Amino acid sequence: MVIKRSSIAVAGLLALLLTAGCGGSSTSAGTVEASGGSYGGCEVTGKRGEFTLKPVVADTLSVQGDLPSPGWWNGDTVAAIKDGFEYCMAATIAHRAGLSKLAIENTPFDALVSGRTQNFDLALAEISITDERKQVVNFSTPYFASNIGVMAKKGADVTAQNIRTLRLGVKQGTAGALWVMNTLKPEQQPKVFTGDPEMSAALQAGQIDAAFQDVAIMLGSAVKSNGLLEVVGQYDTGESYGALYPKDSPNAETLNKIIDQMKADGTFDRLSATYLSKAFGGDPARIPLWTTR
């Protein structure tokens, strides 16, 4: 552009946010073959085969993500996804690496960031780069700046002044969850959800007063609520998204070169304009910037 309680309770919540599982390593997977130089509905750019990778599956870029995610991965199932910022980012990487297949696996977010997945080349799930996560996984060079967004029911009394007193919701394993607990420090322990749809549903049902997640994701969730929810504020955390690599990935250096090339040639700007602006329903920069003071 991003709790006052016993030490035992705090430690327990931290463990849940960082390592708790969702009951499985994945829910679905699918493979798309390039047709006419494209993957799904993506218009890939750059020179095909300019770079060489050593993928875990021959002639295939294996990508894990946490789906659905409007704007980033458009579609409710792996089979339905044909475009989106991160989907087409992966497609462009596959194209520039000369790989004719793109394999997508839907994987729980907390499993990704805790390093509990395997047999993939990279993961793309709007993952904020943090020092804690670097202990178990590797990250690419940043490709998107992220702030923490605050979503509430439309017209609800949720402000920067009263936010600490409200019932808050966070997504399990996210940087936003840790930020709420360690920096915002609300009076009540946040309720932890396994996914964005579950958190949005709880917000609509009145089970929580406000939800915290990256502002780009929150804007997409608000659009899907058909006007019931809105993003009322955002906090600047100075964080960025990065692709996640398996520890000691042999492809890290080459993938970073491809991502840096995509930044330099304007590919990410075009992907944002094509997919995120529509999903966001507005400019993220126009969301009021809140402070913790």
Number of C-alpha atoms within 10 A of each C-alpha: 12 24 17 12 10 8 9 9 13 16 11 10 20 18 12 15 23 20 17 16 18 16 9 9 18 17 14 13 15 15 17 19 16 17 10 6 14 18 25 18 13 20 13 20 18 16 12 17 15 11 17 14 22 15 19 13 13 12 16 22 29 23 26 26 26 23 25 19 24 24 26 28 25 21 17 12 15 21 13 12 20 16 22 24 25 24 26 26 22 26 31 27 23 27 26 20 25 19 23 21 21 24 20 23 21 21 23 26 27 25 22 27 28 20 19 15 17 15 12 20 25 24 28 23 26 25 26 26 22 15 8 12 19 15 12 14 18 20 22 19 18 18 17 17 18 24 22 27 28 27 27 27 24 15 10 12 13 20 15 17 11 10 19 18 13 18 19 27 26 27 25 27 27 20 26 24 27 19 17 21 20 13 13 16 18 19 16 15 19 23 18 19 20 18 19 22 17 13 25 25 13 18 22 18 11 13 14 21 21 30 28 30 27 24 27 26 23 27 29 23 24 22 19 17 15 9 10 14 23 21 25 23 22 26 22 16 15 12 20 19 22 24 26 30 24 22 15 9 16 14 16 21 12 15 23 18 14 19 22 15 14 19 15 11 12 10 19 20 15 12 22 18 12 14 20 24 17 15 23 21 13 14 12 19 10 9 17 14 15 17 12 11 6
